[in-house]
Amino acid sequence: MRTAYHEALDATRLDVVRLGALAADSIRVAVEALERKDAATGARVVAGDDAVDDLRRRVEHACIELIWKQQPVAGELRAIAAMLEIATDLERVGDYAVDIAKNAIKLADVPLRPASVEIDRIGSVAHAMLLDAMKAYTDEDAQLAEQVIENDDEVDKLYKRGVKALQQEMQADPALVRAGTRMLFVLAALERVGDRAQNIAWHTKDMIGA
């Protein structure tokens, strides 16, 4: 009975890892769609959110079953709690990817865009944080999790710098207001991706008791 229980625990853990890969890929592709003015790719990100939502629900259902089928010991309970929390964070990352993709679609035919904001850079940092957070979870690496937590300061710094640059450009040229406003939404979504990656790192540390 315990063997089957641990197999179910391992399978659910693998689903969390898969969910992390889906969410991270969604963020990467959504930013690429924005940078390349590619509405079709943005639409694929939006359509792909159902897979993220379905997998999150599967993880949640499996975690509930793991709790009521057998009373988990302390370490197992920490692992299940982490899976529930991380799955929720990853679903929200998927939602942020959809937000970015929708703005990419709306900006695809807008020829005039702010030039100074570094969407690709903050997107790259946030994406790397998410990948590292999931690696820390998979490897149970407290040191890497701590590094992710510290790296959130870099995302916050880039976010604030990006907002300031956008505001300055929009004030100087009112024709940029439409595109600039949507870029502000994108920056906010990417800053929140960093926050969710940081959350995953904290859940990982709690799981391994670090």
Protein Blocks (a to p, Z undefined) as FASTA:
>chain_A
ZZmmmmmmmmmmmmmmmmmmmmmmmmmmmmmmmmnopaklmmmmmmmmmmmmmmmmmmmm
mmmmmmmmpccdfklmmmmmmmmmmmmmmmmmmmmmmmmmmmmmmmmmmmbdcfkbcfkl
mmmmmmmmmmmmmmmmmnopaklmmmmmmmmmmmmmmmmmmmmmmmmmmmmmmklmmmmm
mmmmmmmmmmmmmmmmmmmmmmmmmmnoZZ
